[in-house]
Amino acid sequence: MENSDNSEPESNSQAELAKFCYGTAYLALPKLLFAQTERTIGYFVNNEYPEGPYLYMMATRILKVEPVREHALSFQAHSGELSPRKNYHILEYPTPPPFDLAQKDAVLAPFFSAIIHNTADAEVAYYVLGQNPVSGTTFRTVTPDGANANMGPGPQPELDTFIEFLRQRA
């Protein structure tokens, strides 16, 4: 009995974190990016604070959620070059719990959000690698008007594999 009492809050906490990550990937980060592109990219590369936790804190403000220190520390940011004149800025989310359709308000949580920045013309594209309800991952895009579209199956949810997947598409 004591074990189930301990596992329920953990499970609930994981589900709440997955919902927060979903909100960050599909609402908060695109809102920041498309309203203030250069500033948002600066959060990934010119930040005086650790980038992942800083982006987490920005999302808590937008989504009106109380921050949790342990959650903040589980967000990681990565930046680099995909090809000449194309850079990536990736927010890596904590590993989500397995998708469970039976769970109330279940979400297909993200593994990564990626901003592709074309430095030649300052254009940006925004993508999310998320859970697939059956197996594997899905690759989605989010547009400035907030619409998101499924771009098909994605790679395994590993950072290097995802970067290579983006490089092939760039």
Disulfide bonds with the S-S distance in Angstrom:
none
